Amino acid sequence: MNDNLLSSVEKYYTNKILEHGPIPRGVDWNGQESQFLRFEILSALIEKNNPSILDYGCGYGAFYSFLKQKKIKNNFTGFDISKEMIKECEKKYKNEKWYSVLSNNNKYDYVFASGLFNVMLDEDEDRWKEYIFNSIIEFNNLSEQGFAFNLLTTYSDPEKSKDYLFYANPEEMFRFCKNNISSKVTLVHSYPLYEFTIMVKK
């Protein structure tokens, strides 16, 4: 992970959680309905009983809460570079594992990342894309069964796009995963949000 690249992003999200608290606005989502729709799509990757899960960029633990509501049993670990996010997780879910620094020695059945790549701020687009590709490779190294992540789409309405957000080409992300990671790649671009989800199985 490039600490210099992400320092401004860490400050951005820390300010969000301090301003709004542990609600969707605290991780820059519009609301719980769209947040849970993303989680529904991501969790479709899970095929193993009681898997170990890493939520990469866990925020205040909303994905863990979703899995709990859905009664999807799992061995959960949350990671976020914002220590304030981790503090919120530790306060609410004391029995789970929450980290602001991740060990690369650990392996998980599944790795999930929701909204991790959206907030680019004023970073160079090519450099941000390189960070995304490096992160995908890291997801692959950390996972045993597979991983899933979502991105804002270049098919978004131009008038609704925002300068500080990154919009990815779905075909490019699919192609990168297909050519470099696995032949078992699914692109989901059929849900009513300006984004898409990539699921990769080992």
N, C-alpha and C positions, 0 to 999 in steps of 0.2 A: 504494500500500500504506500502511495506517495503522500507523506504527511504534509508537505508544503501545498500540494494540490488540494487537499481536503480540509485544511485549517479554516478557510473561510466558510466552507460548508458546515463544518462542526459548529462554528459560532452562529451561523444562521439557524440551525435546528435547536441549538441550546437556547437561543433567544425566543424561539417559538414555544418551546415547552415551558419556559419561565413565564412567558406572557399569557399563554392559554391554559396551561396545565395538561394533564393526561387525557385529552380528548382529541378527536381527529384533527382539529385545527392546530393542535400542539405538534403535529408532524406534517402540517401543511396540506392535509386532505380536506375536501369540502364537507364531508359528513360520513356518518357510519354506514349508510346504505351502500354507497359506492365503495367504501373501504372493504366491507364484507363481501361484496361482489368480487373484488380482486382476490380475496382470500379463498372464495369458493373455487375459482378457476385454478389458482396455485395449488390448492390441496388436492385437486383431481389427480395429481402426479402420484400421490401416496397409494401404494399397492401392498405394502408390507405391514403386518400386524405389529403394533407397538414399536414403531421405528424410532431411531434417534434422529432428531431434527435440529438443524442450526438455522435460526432466523438471523440472517446477515443484514444488519441495519434494522434492529428490532423496535426502535422507537420506545414507546412506553409499554410495550408488551401486548398490543392489540391482536396480533396473530395468535399468540398463545391463548388469549381469552376466547378467540373465535374457535380454535380447536377444542377447547374445553367445553364450550357451549354445544359443539357438534358431537361431543363425546368421542372424539378421535384420540385414543390412548397413544401416548408417545413419551419419549425421553427427550425433553426439550432443553435447548440451550439458546440463549439470546445474546447477541453481540451488537454493540453500537459504539461509535467513536465519541458520542456525547455522554459524558459522565452524568449529566443531569438526567438524561433519559434512563440510564442504568439505575440511578437513585430511585426514580419513580417505579421502575420494575421491581426493585428489591423491596420497596415499601408495600407494594400490592401483592406480589407473588414471592413470598419469602422462601419457599421450598424449592424453587427452580434455580437454574444456573444462569447468571447474568454477568457479562464481561464487557469492559471497554477496551481491553487488549486481548487479541485472539491468538491462541497457540496453534501453529501450523502442524503440530504433531498429532492433533486429534482428528479423527475421521467420524463422519456422520452418514447415516443412510441417505438423508435428503438435506439439501441446502436450499433455502428460499430467500429471495430478496424482492421486497415490494417497495417501489418508489425510490430505490437507492440511487438511481442514475438521473433523476429528474432535474434536480437543482444544480445547474452548471454555473450560475451567477455570471461573472465576467471572464471566466476561463476560456482559453482558446479551444475552439470546437474540435480540432484534430487531436489535441492533447487529451481532451475529455473522452473522446472516442477510444483513444489508446488505453486510457484508464478502464473503460468498460470492457474492452477485450481482455486486458490483464485480469480483471475481476472474474470474468467468465472462466478463464483458465484456473484461477484460484478456486472457484466453485467446484470445478471438475476435480481438482486435487483433494478437496475437502470431503467430497461425497463418494459414497459407495454405490448407491442405487440410481442417483440422478439429482438434478437440480432444476429450479424454475425461477424466472425473474420476469418483471414487466418493465416496459418503457413507454413513454409518450411517443405518439406516432407522427411521422411526417405527413400523414393523411388528415391531420387536424385542420379545422377551418382556419385559414390565415388570420382572419380578423379576431380570433379568440386566442391566438398564440401569444406567448409572453417571451420577452427577450432574455430573461434570466433562466429560462427552462431549456432543456435539451430535448429535441424531437428526433427520434431515430428512424432510419429507414428499415422497415420490417424485413424486407428481402435481404438486406445486407447482414442483419443480425442472424437471421435463419441460416444464411449461407456460411457465415463464420462458424457457427456451431456445427453445421453439417460437415464442413470441410476439415475442421480442426479438432472436434470433440467426439462426435458420435453420429452414427447413421440414423439413430432413433430420435428425431427432433420434431416437435409439434409446434406450429405457430398458430395461436388463437387470436383472431382479429375480428371476432363476430359479436362481441358484447358492446353495449351502448355507452362506451367511454372512449375518449380520444387517446387510446393506448392499445397495446397488444401484449400478449404473454408468450414467452418461449419456455417450453418444457423439454428437457433433455433426459433421456433414459440411457443407462449404461448397457 
